[in-house]
């Protein structure tokens, strides 16, 4: 049975492998430091290797990062971690964590979408994630599954508005129009407030790392 399943899944793996390779090549041409790996275990090892010893790490809102167990792994290695998703934090401490993310040595998060021509597209409510990704920390690390690769900017925005945003609001227990048939422009919450398109590593960054993983990760 296992051999039969491997045969059935082989074309799917081939397709996403080629998709990841094409996206990785485009990101490299745009100046990003890129790793394209098959498994989450490989991704975790690479990310931990890319975080300098003793560096503080800010973590943006990301299901992918939590799926990989990175907050715990970084704390275990002795890093100071600023994670506003930590349930043990008070509201004031979460706000402080957001402030500290932009001051950290390294910022770690995911992307809402990555285009085949090598751009990172993200939408935030408060802007702490995209702000820290762009400015402040000398090293930014973005990790994403190949499920987030899209053909172009238009499809990136479709992915965010039609999938990532409504699913994320469901996680938060907030009902919004995009979870039904209504237009997202009718949203009273106006949660999708800040959208950024990173075409190349911002000036001032020592390094901008993108880790593409051949698995379905995050939203």
Residue pairs with C-beta under 8 A, 6 or more apart in sequence:
13 214
16 146
16 214
17 38
17 214
19 116
19 146
19 149
20 36
20 146
20 149
20 212
20 214
21 36
22 116
23 114
23 115
23 116
23 118
23 146
23 149
23 212
24 34
24 35
24 36
24 210
24 212
25 118
26 115
26 116
26 117
26 118
27 34
27 114
27 118
27 210
27 212
28 34
28 118
29 118
30 118
30 119
30 199
30 200
31 200
31 201
31 208
32 118
32 200
32 201
32 208
32 209
32 210
33 207
33 208
33 209
33 210
34 209
34 210
34 211
34 212
35 43
35 46
35 209
35 210
35 211
35 212
36 212
36 214
37 43
37 46
37 211
37 212
37 213
37 214
38 213
38 214
38 215
39 213
39 214
39 215
40 67
40 68
40 213
40 215
40 217
42 213
43 68
43 143
43 211
43 213
44 68
44 69
44 70
44 73
46 211
47 68
47 70
47 108
47 141
47 143
47 209
47 211
48 70
48 73
48 74
48 77
50 106
50 139
50 141
50 207
50 209
51 57
51 74
51 77
51 79
51 106
51 108
51 139
51 141
52 105
52 106
52 139
54 78
54 79
55 79
55 104
55 105
55 106
55 139
56 79
56 80
56 81
56 82
56 100
56 103
56 104
56 105
56 106
57 74
57 79
57 80
57 81
57 82
57 104
57 105
57 106
57 107
57 108
58 81
58 82
58 97
58 100
58 101
58 102
58 103
58 104
58 106
58 107
58 108
58 132
58 137
59 65
59 70
59 71
59 81
59 82
59 83
59 84
59 85
59 101
59 107
59 108
59 109
60 101
60 107
60 108
60 109
60 110
60 128
60 129
60 132
60 133
61 84
61 85
61 109
61 124
61 128
61 129
62 108
62 109
62 110
62 129
62 218
63 110
63 171
63 217
63 218
63 219
64 110
64 143
64 144
64 145
64 217
64 218
65 71
65 108
65 109
65 110
65 143
66 85
67 217
67 218
68 143
68 217
70 108
70 143
71 81
71 83
71 86
74 81
75 81
80 104
82 97
82 98
82 100
82 101
82 104
83 97
84 94
84 95
84 97
84 98
84 101
84 128
86 94
86 97
89 97
98 126
98 128
101 107
101 128
101 132
101 136
101 137
102 128
102 131
102 132
102 135
102 136
102 137
103 136
103 137
104 132
104 136
104 137
105 137
105 138
105 139
106 137
106 138
106 139
106 140
106 141
107 132
107 133
107 136
107 137
107 139
107 140
107 141
108 140
108 141
108 143
109 129
109 132
109 133
109 140
109 141
109 142
109 143
110 142
110 143
110 144
110 148
110 217
110 218
111 120
111 121
111 122
111 142
111 144
111 148
112 121
112 122
112 123
112 148
112 156
112 159
112 160
112 164
112 219
113 120
113 121
113 122
113 148
113 149
113 150
113 155
113 156
113 157
113 159
113 160
113 164
114 120
114 121
114 144
114 148
114 149
114 150
114 156
114 210
114 212
115 121
115 149
115 150
115 151
115 152
115 153
115 155
115 156
116 149
116 150
116 151
116 152
117 152
118 199
119 153
119 156
119 197
119 198
119 199
120 133
120 142
120 196
120 197
120 198
120 210
121 153
121 156
121 157
121 160
121 195
121 196
121 197
121 198
122 129
122 130
122 133
122 195
122 196
122 198
123 130
123 160
123 164
123 165
123 192
123 193
123 194
123 195
123 196
124 130
124 131
124 193
124 194
124 195
124 196
125 191
125 192
125 193
125 194
126 193
126 194
127 193
127 194
130 194
130 195
130 196
132 140
133 140
133 142
133 196
133 198
134 140
134 196
134 198
134 202
135 202
135 204
138 204
138 205
138 206
138 207
139 205
139 206
139 207
139 208
139 209
140 201
140 205
140 207
140 208
140 209
141 209
141 210
141 211
142 208
142 209
142 210
142 211
143 210
143 211
143 213
143 217
144 210
144 211
144 212
144 213
144 217
144 218
145 212
145 213
145 214
145 215
145 216
145 217
145 218
146 212
146 213
146 214
146 215
146 216
147 216
147 217
147 218
148 159
148 217
148 218
149 212
150 156
150 158
150 159
153 197
157 195
160 192
160 195
161 178
161 184
161 192
162 178
163 219
164 219
165 176
165 178
165 184
165 191
165 192
166 176
166 178
166 179
167 219
168 219
169 175
169 176
169 178
169 179
169 189
169 191
170 179
171 219
174 189
174 191
176 184
176 187
176 189
176 191
177 183
177 184
177 186
177 187
178 184
178 187
184 192
201 207
201 208
202 208
